Amino acid sequence: MPANELDTMEFASPLNQAGKDLLKGATALVQVDVAGLSHQGHVRTSNEDHFYIARADRVLQTLATNLPSDIVSRRVGEHAFGMILADGIGGAAAGEVASRLAIATLMDQVLTTPDWIMRFDESQGQRWQERFRERFHQIHAVVQEAAARDPKLAGMGTTLTVACSSGRHLLIAHLGDSRVYMFRQQRL
């Protein structure tokens, strides 16, 4: 098409066959309620466990445009929820240090990852699993290195459980025996 005719070109609205806006964030359609609670239990005098709950967002907000509103949304968002539990190994030296270090290391890994996976299909689920295998190996190395540097930390350990909710998908990765429960429609 000649350059002088480009401004007269018509573009179809980005709607799928069902007429739904493809620009709306699919994960934004899911409501998630999360909570966390930790207790030292009935045997220990201190709590060696830590948890972390976060929401990660990817948002595209139109600040100015001359496109019609049926062509581009004012705001499109994707979000995922991350829940982490690190259960310091009871009775082992510095379990609370290991659990804190495991979560801090994982958060650093997540924040330095340039391509967050916000939508899941089978191939993205495989990538997510590979990433967590790699991350768990790195966390293990960091905990072992800290224990090697400080004799007071020798033998420290932790379990680590991660759940990531994105849209209707829930992915779970764990090391150790910490459990994940899902409460849905009044059933555990």
Secondary structure as UniProt FT lines:
FT   HELIX           3..8
FT   TURN            17..18
FT   TURN            22..23
FT   HELIX           27..29
FT   TURN            41..43
FT   STRAND          49..61
FT   TURN            69..71
FT   STRAND          75..88
FT   TURN            90..91
FT   TURN            93..94
FT   HELIX           95..111
FT   HELIX           122..149
FT   HELIX           151..153
FT   TURN            154..155
FT   STRAND          158..166
FT   TURN            167..168
FT   STRAND          169..175
FT   TURN            185..186
//
